[in-house]
């Protein structure tokens, strides 16, 4: 057994979950015929720049941008291919947002080298004008696919999807936002039209998979993981679409110990993850692609920022 293979098996043993849709040919590690992508993600950080106060509460000392940045930097030093994503609600929750309107948050995310983010409802809390004003501080794109922004101030400032390439592996990322009515005052999101997440997601996934030949399709969602009532959520989105490999969620502040596996409308697996809130957790998935792309293997371990 080679050192590379021993290291991989050690990583599997220490992970929260090993997700294999079929037997993975481990002998390919010996010949170097596998590409590994390390995916890190956050959601609902809510302007938590500093750690939670050390006041004896259950979140005392957790989170904080400095410790998150250190964790991400360490992983980048260890891994060749890292993609860093966020599922929205970057703004609102501490005086940093009240005083600086999101500038600090975007500058810190840029320093951490985020690759792509989507918008949450609280990212409208300074209005569209306030959000756009801070975009020069964000060295990464925002993707929102189901908001028609053609008649709003967001036009030209958000994308429907982004495609990233890692060696010969092509990754497509698109964003799905929650319905803003009842959550955001009309004047703060004027001109933004909400479209059906299922129809838009299916269209985006088909385009990314079939038209652009993406090997892995990720949905950055701010719908919420699930609800007691029959309400649009990540779980419902997964069940009613196809061609999505992974949904990274937000909005419900759900701490998942490990990635959840659901069946799509073709009865194929969809993976769903969410990393709590307040920057207390960074989600991590390691995805291994056989070079013929027919076999994928994933390990997941959500990491507390302590």
Secondary structure, DSSP 8 states (H G I E B T S, - for coil): --HHHHHHHHHHHHSSEEEESS---TTHHHHT-EEEEEEEEE---TT--S----SSSTTTT---HHHHHHHHHHHHHH-S-EEEEE-S--S-SSHHHHHHTTHHHHHHHHHTT--EE---GGGGTTHHHHHHHHGGG--SEEB-SSEE-TTSTTTTT-BSEEEEEETTEEEEEEEE----TTTS-GGGSTT-EE--HHHHHHHHHHIIIIIS--SEEEEEE-S-S--SSS---HHHHHHT--S--EEE--SS--B-SS-EEEE-TTS-EEEEE-B-STT-EEEEEEEEEETTSS-EEEEE--EE--
